[in-house]
Amino acid sequence: MVNCSRASAFVSIQIEHDRRIGNVVLEILDEQGRVIYKEEGKALTGELVRRLDKGQLPRGTHRLKVHFRDQDLSQEFTIE
């Protein structure tokens, strides 16, 4: 789930799974498909929460891609 509210200075990313998430790759792509943010890590629980500063990301429509275990998730969001 991605929450990008105009009232907040942050983009909130929350991943929940019924098992331990393990190795995870987060990518944010711009409208042209270029990777503008990438994070690789390991989550030892079933929940992973990240807050990214909107000031570090350009305005426009972006796509969050998440890969962990056998899951590939994707969600669009807009920074105004």
VEXSE-572990 format. One record per atom (N, C-alpha, C): residue number from 1; residue in three letters; z, x, y. Coordinates in pm, 1 decimal. Atoms other than C-alpha are relative to their C-alpha. Example, Ala and Ser with C-alpha at 12.3 -4.5 7.8 and 13.67 -1.06 7.14 Angstrom:
<recs>
+-----+-----+----------+----------+----------+
|   k |   r |       up |     east |    north |
+-----+-----+----------+----------+----------+
|   1 | ALA |      0.0 |     89.0 |   -119.0 |
|   1 | ALA |    780.0 |   1230.0 |   -450.0 |
|   1 | ALA |      0.0 |     90.0 |    120.0 |
|   2 | SER |     -6.0 |    -82.0 |   -119.0 |
|   2 | SER |    714.0 |   1367.0 |   -106.0 |
|   2 | SER |     73.0 |    -77.0 |    109.0 |
+-----+-----+----------+----------+----------+
</recs>
This chain:
<recs>
+-----+-----+----------+----------+----------+
|   k |   r |       up |     east |    north |
+-----+-----+----------+----------+----------+
|   1 | MET |      0.0 |     84.2 |   -116.9 |
|   1 | MET |      0.0 |      0.0 |      0.0 |
|   1 | MET |      0.0 |     89.3 |    123.9 |
|   2 | VAL |      6.3 |    -71.2 |   -126.7 |
|   2 | VAL |    -91.1 |    126.8 |    346.2 |
|   2 | VAL |     36.9 |    -97.8 |    110.5 |
|   3 | ASN |    -36.9 |     81.3 |   -114.3 |
|   3 | ASN |     73.2 |    -10.6 |    659.9 |
|   3 | ASN |    -27.3 |     82.0 |    125.3 |
|   4 | CYS |     38.0 |    -70.1 |   -122.3 |
|   4 | CYS |    -83.3 |     88.7 |    991.1 |
|   4 | CYS |      7.2 |   -100.0 |    115.2 |
|   5 | SER |    -23.7 |     97.0 |   -105.6 |
|   5 | SER |     66.3 |   -127.5 |   1263.5 |
|   5 | SER |    -23.9 |     63.0 |    136.5 |
|   6 | ARG |     20.1 |    -49.2 |   -136.9 |
|   6 | ARG |    -29.6 |    -94.5 |   1631.3 |
|   6 | ARG |    133.3 |     34.5 |     66.2 |
|   7 | ALA |   -131.3 |    -19.7 |    -61.6 |
|   7 | ALA |    341.3 |   -108.2 |   1718.5 |
|   7 | ALA |     68.7 |    128.0 |    -48.5 |
|   8 | SER |    -62.5 |   -119.0 |     56.6 |
|   8 | SER |    421.1 |    200.2 |   1508.2 |
|   8 | SER |    -85.5 |    123.9 |     27.2 |
|   9 | ALA |     70.2 |   -127.5 |    -19.2 |
|   9 | ALA |    331.1 |    565.0 |   1565.8 |
|   9 | ALA |    -33.9 |     66.0 |   -133.3 |
|  10 | PHE |     18.9 |    -58.6 |    132.2 |
|  10 | PHE |    306.9 |    619.4 |   1191.1 |
|  10 | PHE |    -88.6 |    -86.9 |    -88.9 |
|  11 | VAL |     68.4 |     66.9 |    110.0 |
|  11 | VAL |     84.7 |    530.3 |    897.6 |
|  11 | VAL |     94.4 |     12.7 |   -118.7 |
|  12 | SER |    -92.5 |     -0.2 |    113.8 |
|  12 | SER |    313.3 |    431.3 |    609.5 |
|  12 | SER |    -77.8 |    -20.7 |   -128.7 |
|  13 | ILE |     64.0 |      7.8 |    131.2 |
|  13 | ILE |    193.9 |    490.3 |    253.8 |
|  13 | ILE |    110.2 |    -15.3 |   -103.1 |
|  14 | GLN |   -101.7 |     24.1 |    102.5 |
|  14 | GLN |    393.6 |    348.8 |    -37.3 |
|  14 | GLN |    -68.9 |    -25.6 |   -133.0 |
|  15 | ILE |     53.8 |     15.2 |    134.9 |
|  15 | ILE |    309.5 |    384.3 |   -406.0 |
|  15 | ILE |    116.5 |    -33.1 |    -91.4 |
|  16 | GLU |   -103.4 |     38.5 |     96.7 |
|  16 | GLU |    514.3 |    206.0 |   -670.7 |
|  16 | GLU |    -64.0 |    -15.1 |   -137.2 |
|  17 | HIS |     49.2 |     10.0 |    137.5 |
|  17 | HIS |    472.8 |    228.3 |  -1047.6 |
|  17 | HIS |    120.6 |    -22.6 |    -90.3 |
|  18 | ASP |   -111.9 |     29.1 |     88.8 |
|  18 | ASP |    684.9 |    113.3 |  -1339.3 |
|  18 | ASP |     45.7 |    122.9 |    -78.7 |
|  19 | ARG |    -38.9 |   -126.6 |     63.4 |
|  19 | ARG |    690.7 |    469.7 |  -1480.6 |
|  19 | ARG |      0.4 |    110.6 |    104.9 |
|  20 | ARG |      3.4 |   -116.8 |    -88.5 |
|  20 | ARG |    735.7 |    812.7 |  -1327.1 |
|  20 | ARG |   -144.7 |     29.2 |     37.5 |
|  21 | ILE |    137.4 |    -18.8 |    -48.5 |
|  21 | ILE |    427.2 |    885.0 |  -1114.3 |
|  21 | ILE |    -56.6 |    133.6 |    -44.6 |
|  22 | GLY |     48.1 |   -131.6 |     40.8 |
|  22 | GLY |    396.7 |   1257.6 |  -1188.8 |
|  22 | GLY |    -88.6 |     62.1 |    107.0 |
|  23 | ASN |     90.9 |    -65.4 |    -94.3 |
|  23 | ASN |    115.0 |   1460.0 |  -1030.3 |
|  23 | ASN |    -80.1 |   -104.4 |     76.0 |
|  24 | VAL |     69.6 |     96.9 |    -84.5 |
|  24 | VAL |    -45.4 |   1278.5 |   -739.8 |
|  24 | VAL |    -82.8 |     74.0 |    104.4 |
|  25 | VAL |     86.6 |    -52.2 |   -105.7 |
|  25 | VAL |   -331.7 |   1347.5 |   -498.0 |
|  25 | VAL |    -25.9 |   -113.3 |     97.8 |
|  26 | LEU |     26.9 |     95.6 |   -108.0 |
|  26 | LEU |   -350.8 |   1160.7 |   -164.1 |
|  26 | LEU |   -109.4 |     57.7 |     87.9 |
|  27 | GLU |    106.2 |    -42.1 |    -91.3 |
|  27 | GLU |   -667.4 |   1180.3 |     45.3 |
|  27 | GLU |    -27.1 |   -111.6 |     99.3 |
|  28 | ILE |     46.4 |     94.8 |   -100.6 |
|  28 | ILE |   -763.9 |   1011.4 |    369.6 |
|  28 | ILE |   -137.8 |     46.1 |     42.4 |
|  29 | LEU |    138.2 |    -29.0 |    -35.1 |
|  29 | LEU |  -1135.9 |    995.3 |    435.9 |
|  29 | LEU |    -39.1 |    -78.2 |    124.0 |
|  30 | ASP |     48.2 |     70.1 |   -118.7 |
|  30 | ASP |  -1307.9 |    907.5 |    762.8 |
|  30 | ASP |   -119.3 |    -88.2 |    -37.2 |
|  31 | GLU |    110.7 |     93.2 |     24.8 |
|  31 | GLU |  -1600.2 |    664.5 |    801.0 |
|  31 | GLU |   -121.6 |     66.9 |    -62.9 |
|  32 | GLN |    112.7 |    -73.4 |     58.2 |
|  32 | GLN |  -1850.7 |    934.8 |    700.4 |
|  32 | GLN |     32.9 |     56.5 |   -138.8 |
|  33 | GLY |    -39.2 |    -46.6 |    131.9 |
|  33 | GLY |  -1657.8 |   1014.2 |    380.7 |
|  33 | GLY |     57.7 |    140.2 |     -2.4 |
|  34 | ARG |    -60.3 |   -133.4 |     -6.8 |
|  34 | ARG |  -1514.4 |   1346.8 |    501.4 |
|  34 | ARG |    151.0 |    -10.0 |    -17.6 |
|  35 | VAL |   -144.8 |     -3.5 |     20.9 |
|  35 | VAL |  -1161.3 |   1433.6 |    389.5 |
|  35 | VAL |     64.9 |     53.8 |    127.6 |
|  36 | ILE |    -69.6 |    -43.3 |   -121.6 |
|  36 | ILE |   -939.3 |   1449.3 |    699.2 |
|  36 | ILE |    147.7 |     28.7 |    -26.7 |
|  37 | TYR |   -137.9 |    -30.7 |     40.1 |
|  37 | TYR |   -605.0 |   1469.8 |    515.5 |
|  37 | TYR |      3.8 |      3.6 |   -151.3 |
|  38 | LYS |    -15.0 |     -8.0 |    145.8 |
|  38 | LYS |   -518.5 |   1581.3 |    164.4 |
|  38 | LYS |    137.2 |     56.4 |    -31.5 |
|  39 | GLU |   -131.6 |    -45.5 |     44.3 |
|  39 | GLU |   -185.6 |   1622.1 |     -8.8 |
|  39 | GLU |      4.9 |     -9.4 |   -150.9 |
|  40 | GLU |    -19.6 |     -1.6 |    144.1 |
|  40 | GLU |   -115.2 |   1720.1 |   -367.1 |
|  40 | GLU |    146.5 |     29.3 |    -26.7 |
|  41 | GLY |   -140.5 |    -21.6 |     30.7 |
|  41 | GLY |    228.3 |   1701.0 |   -520.8 |
|  41 | GLY |     39.6 |    -68.7 |   -128.3 |
|  42 | LYS |    -54.6 |     60.2 |    121.1 |
|  42 | LYS |    452.4 |   1559.1 |   -787.2 |
|  42 | LYS |    112.1 |    -94.0 |     39.0 |
|  43 | ALA |   -104.6 |     99.0 |    -23.7 |
|  43 | ALA |    665.6 |   1245.3 |   -776.2 |
|  43 | ALA |     77.5 |    -18.2 |   -130.6 |
|  44 | LEU |    -82.0 |      6.5 |    121.2 |
|  44 | LEU |    953.4 |   1248.3 |  -1023.9 |
|  44 | LEU |     57.2 |   -138.1 |    -25.4 |
|  45 | THR |    -47.0 |    137.5 |     16.8 |
|  45 | THR |   1027.9 |    876.9 |   -978.3 |
|  45 | THR |   -120.8 |    -93.4 |     -2.5 |
|  46 | GLY |    106.4 |    100.1 |     -1.0 |
|  46 | GLY |    826.3 |    554.5 |   -985.2 |
|  46 | GLY |    -40.0 |    -43.2 |    139.1 |
|  47 | GLU |     33.0 |     37.4 |   -137.9 |
|  47 | GLU |    804.1 |    541.6 |   -606.0 |
|  47 | GLU |    -28.7 |    125.7 |     81.4 |
|  48 | LEU |     35.0 |   -109.3 |    -91.2 |
|  48 | LEU |    638.5 |    767.2 |   -348.6 |
|  48 | LEU |    -26.7 |    -61.8 |    136.4 |
|  49 | VAL |     15.6 |     51.9 |   -135.8 |
|  49 | VAL |    663.1 |    704.7 |     26.4 |
|  49 | VAL |    -35.3 |    116.0 |     92.0 |
|  50 | ARG |     39.9 |    -99.1 |    -99.9 |
|  50 | ARG |    485.9 |    901.3 |    300.1 |
|  50 | ARG |    -19.1 |    -68.8 |    133.8 |
|  51 | ARG |     25.0 |     47.3 |   -136.1 |
|  51 | ARG |    478.2 |    853.3 |    676.1 |
|  51 | ARG |    -77.0 |    109.9 |     71.6 |
|  52 | LEU |     85.5 |    -94.9 |    -69.4 |
|  52 | LEU |    196.3 |   1023.6 |    862.4 |
|  52 | LEU |     -9.1 |    -37.6 |    147.1 |
|  53 | ASP |     10.4 |     20.2 |   -143.7 |
|  53 | ASP |    180.1 |   1063.7 |   1239.2 |
|  53 | ASP |   -143.9 |    -40.1 |     34.8 |
|  54 | LYS |    133.6 |     46.3 |    -38.0 |
|  54 | LYS |   -113.0 |    861.1 |   1375.6 |
|  54 | LYS |    -66.4 |     92.6 |    100.5 |
|  55 | GLY |     54.6 |    -92.9 |    -97.9 |
|  55 | GLY |   -155.1 |   1119.1 |   1651.6 |
|  55 | GLY |    -77.5 |    114.5 |    -62.9 |
|  56 | GLN |     69.9 |   -106.5 |     71.6 |
|  56 | GLN |   -279.3 |   1367.7 |   1389.7 |
|  56 | GLN |   -132.6 |    -46.5 |    -59.8 |
|  57 | LEU |    121.1 |     57.3 |     60.1 |
|  57 | LEU |   -557.5 |   1133.2 |   1270.7 |
|  57 | LEU |    -87.9 |    -61.5 |    108.4 |
|  58 | PRO |     89.2 |     60.2 |    -98.9 |
|  58 | PRO |   -866.2 |   1020.9 |   1463.5 |
|  58 | PRO |      0.6 |   -153.1 |    -10.1 |
|  59 | ARG |      9.7 |    146.7 |      1.7 |
|  59 | ARG |   -912.9 |    655.8 |   1559.1 |
|  59 | ARG |   -120.7 |    -42.9 |    -81.9 |
|  60 | GLY |    110.7 |     54.6 |     77.8 |
|  60 | GLY |  -1136.1 |    437.1 |   1345.8 |
|  60 | GLY |     46.5 |    -52.0 |   -134.5 |
|  61 | THR |    -26.8 |     52.3 |    133.5 |
|  61 | THR |  -1158.8 |    298.1 |    995.9 |
|  61 | THR |      4.1 |    116.0 |    -98.3 |
|  62 | HIS |    -18.9 |   -106.8 |     97.4 |
|  62 | HIS |  -1033.5 |    523.4 |    717.3 |
|  62 | HIS |     23.3 |    -60.7 |   -137.7 |
|  63 | ARG |    -26.2 |     43.2 |    137.0 |
|  63 | ARG |   -996.5 |    503.1 |    340.8 |
|  63 | ARG |    102.2 |     95.0 |    -60.9 |
|  64 | LEU |    -99.6 |    -75.9 |     74.3 |
|  64 | LEU |   -687.1 |    615.5 |    152.9 |
|  64 | LEU |    -39.1 |     -3.8 |   -146.9 |
|  65 | LYS |     26.7 |     -9.1 |    143.1 |
|  65 | LYS |   -761.1 |    738.4 |   -199.2 |
|  65 | LYS |    119.5 |     68.3 |    -64.4 |
|  66 | VAL |   -115.7 |    -52.8 |     71.6 |
|  66 | VAL |   -477.6 |    800.8 |   -443.9 |
|  66 | VAL |    -38.5 |     14.6 |   -146.4 |
|  67 | HIS |     24.5 |    -21.9 |    143.2 |
|  67 | HIS |   -509.7 |    953.4 |   -789.1 |
|  67 | HIS |    129.3 |     49.9 |    -63.4 |
|  68 | PHE |   -113.3 |    -44.6 |     79.7 |
|  68 | PHE |   -220.8 |    977.9 |  -1036.0 |
|  68 | PHE |    -14.5 |    -56.1 |   -139.6 |
|  69 | ARG |     13.6 |     36.3 |    142.5 |
|  69 | ARG |   -203.6 |    964.1 |  -1414.7 |
|  69 | ARG |   -141.6 |    -48.0 |    -28.0 |
|  70 | ASP |    132.0 |     56.6 |     27.0 |
|  70 | ASP |   -491.9 |    736.6 |  -1515.4 |
|  70 | ASP |    -38.9 |   -101.8 |    107.2 |
|  71 | GLN |     22.6 |     96.7 |   -107.7 |
|  71 | GLN |   -491.4 |    546.4 |  -1183.9 |
|  71 | GLN |    -80.7 |     63.3 |    113.5 |
|  72 | ASP |     73.8 |    -34.6 |   -120.7 |
|  72 | ASP |   -744.9 |    571.8 |   -900.8 |
|  72 | ASP |      6.5 |   -121.1 |     90.6 |
|  73 | LEU |    -17.5 |    110.6 |    -93.0 |
|  73 | LEU |   -651.1 |    352.5 |   -605.7 |
|  73 | LEU |    -66.3 |     33.8 |    133.2 |
|  74 | SER |     65.9 |    -20.8 |   -127.6 |
|  74 | SER |   -828.0 |    303.1 |   -275.2 |
|  74 | SER |     28.7 |   -119.8 |     89.7 |
|  75 | GLN |    -24.4 |    107.5 |    -95.7 |
|  75 | GLN |   -749.9 |    103.7 |     39.1 |
|  75 | GLN |    -45.3 |     44.8 |    138.2 |
|  76 | GLU |     42.9 |    -28.5 |   -137.0 |
|  76 | GLU |   -905.5 |     87.1 |    385.0 |
|  76 | GLU |    108.6 |    -38.9 |     99.2 |
|  77 | PHE |    -89.7 |     33.4 |   -108.3 |
|  77 | PHE |   -704.1 |     87.8 |    706.1 |
|  77 | PHE |    -64.1 |     49.0 |    130.0 |
|  78 | THR |     57.7 |    -34.7 |   -129.3 |
|  78 | THR |   -779.1 |    118.2 |   1078.2 |
|  78 | THR |    107.8 |     51.7 |     94.0 |
|  79 | ILE |    -86.3 |    -53.3 |   -105.1 |
|  79 | ILE |   -618.5 |    330.4 |   1346.5 |
|  79 | ILE |    -65.9 |    -33.4 |    131.7 |
|  80 | GLU |     55.1 |     43.5 |   -129.0 |
|  80 | GLU |   -667.8 |    179.1 |   1691.2 |
|  80 | GLU |     53.1 |     83.2 |    113.3 |
+-----+-----+----------+----------+----------+
</recs>
